[in-house]
Amino acid sequence: MTNSNVVELFKKRPAVANDEEYIALYEQNDGYIYYVRNYVAQQEFIVVSDSFMQALPEEMRPATNVFFSCNFYLLKQFKRDVQSHIQHTGQFLYFYHLFDKSVNAFFDSL
């Protein structure tokens, strides 16, 4: 367990504050990718599970499992997983609401 992993520390996904929106870009077993937008802090970030961190080449791994917008390009490695999850969970409209673009356009912009 890493101290930087909130989900591992608390053994459950913490409640999201009233000033945040989030979407599960991928969830299966212990693997997850969550996008979070905090309106008060005017910050957006992605939290990934340890399994996704380990799937990245070592030289590409950030120091923590929290990706800020400068690290979003790392998601290209998981494009197929994210597309499939968004499709199977029917989150296309919510994805478009958050990113103001389709899933394909989002990955093209990274």
C-alpha positions as CSV (number, residue, x, y, z in Angstrom):
1,M,0.0,0.0,0.0
2,T,1.2,3.5,-0.8
3,N,0.4,6.4,1.5
4,S,-0.6,8.5,-1.6
5,N,-3.5,6.2,-2.4
6,V,-6.7,7.5,-0.7
7,V,-8.8,4.6,-1.9
8,E,-6.4,2.1,-0.4
9,L,-6.0,4.0,2.8
10,F,-9.7,4.2,3.5
11,K,-10.7,0.9,1.8
12,K,-13.6,2.6,0.0
13,R,-14.1,5.5,-2.3
14,P,-14.5,8.6,-0.2
15,A,-17.5,10.8,-0.6
16,V,-17.1,13.6,-3.1
17,A,-17.5,17.1,-1.8
18,N,-20.4,19.3,-3.0
19,D,-17.9,21.4,-5.1
20,E,-16.7,18.4,-7.1
21,E,-17.8,16.3,-10.0
22,Y,-16.2,13.0,-10.9
23,I,-16.5,10.2,-13.4
24,A,-15.2,6.6,-13.2
25,L,-13.3,6.4,-16.5
26,Y,-12.6,2.8,-15.6
27,E,-13.6,0.4,-12.8
28,Q,-13.1,-3.3,-12.6
29,N,-12.1,-5.4,-9.6
30,D,-9.2,-3.4,-8.0
31,G,-8.4,-1.4,-11.1
32,Y,-9.8,2.1,-11.4
33,I,-9.3,5.4,-13.1
34,Y,-11.3,8.4,-11.7
35,Y,-11.4,11.9,-13.1
36,V,-12.2,14.6,-10.5
37,R,-12.9,18.2,-11.1
38,N,-12.9,20.5,-8.0
39,Y,-14.6,23.8,-8.7
40,V,-13.4,25.7,-5.6
41,A,-9.8,24.9,-6.2
42,Q,-10.2,25.2,-9.9
43,Q,-8.3,22.0,-10.3
44,E,-8.8,18.7,-12.2
45,F,-7.0,15.5,-11.6
46,I,-7.1,11.8,-12.3
47,V,-6.6,9.1,-9.6
48,V,-5.5,5.7,-10.8
49,S,-5.1,2.4,-9.0
50,D,-1.7,0.8,-8.3
51,S,-2.3,-1.8,-11.1
52,F,-2.6,1.0,-13.7
53,M,0.5,2.7,-12.2
54,Q,2.4,-0.5,-12.6
55,A,1.2,-0.9,-16.2
56,L,3.0,2.3,-17.2
57,P,6.6,2.0,-18.2
58,E,8.7,2.9,-15.2
59,E,10.2,6.0,-16.8
60,M,6.6,7.4,-17.3
61,R,5.3,6.9,-13.8
62,P,4.6,10.0,-11.8
63,A,5.6,10.1,-8.2
64,T,2.0,9.4,-7.0
65,N,-1.1,7.9,-8.4
66,V,-2.7,11.3,-8.8
67,F,-2.3,12.7,-12.3
68,F,-2.6,16.5,-12.8
69,S,-3.5,17.8,-16.3
70,C,0.2,17.9,-17.3
71,N,0.1,14.1,-16.9
72,F,-3.2,13.4,-18.6
73,Y,-1.4,12.2,-21.7
74,L,-0.4,9.1,-19.8
75,L,-4.1,8.0,-20.2
76,K,-3.4,7.2,-23.9
77,Q,-2.0,3.9,-22.6
78,F,-5.5,3.0,-21.4
79,K,-7.6,4.4,-24.2
80,R,-9.3,1.1,-25.1
81,D,-10.1,0.4,-21.4
82,V,-11.6,3.8,-20.9
83,Q,-13.6,3.8,-24.1
84,S,-15.0,0.3,-23.3
85,H,-16.0,1.3,-19.8
86,I,-17.7,4.5,-20.8
87,Q,-19.6,2.6,-23.5
88,H,-20.7,-0.2,-21.2
89,T,-21.7,2.1,-18.4
90,G,-23.6,4.5,-20.6
91,Q,-21.7,7.6,-19.5
92,F,-21.2,9.2,-22.9
93,L,-23.4,12.3,-22.0
94,Y,-21.8,12.8,-18.6
95,F,-18.3,12.4,-20.2
96,Y,-19.2,15.1,-22.8
97,H,-20.6,17.3,-20.0
98,L,-17.3,17.2,-18.1
99,F,-14.8,17.4,-21.1
100,D,-16.9,19.2,-23.7
101,K,-15.9,16.6,-26.3
102,S,-16.4,13.0,-27.2
103,V,-14.2,10.2,-25.8
104,N,-12.3,10.0,-29.1
105,A,-11.8,13.7,-29.3
106,F,-10.5,13.7,-25.7
107,F,-7.8,11.2,-26.4
108,D,-6.9,13.0,-29.7
109,S,-6.4,16.1,-27.6
110,L,-3.9,14.5,-25.2
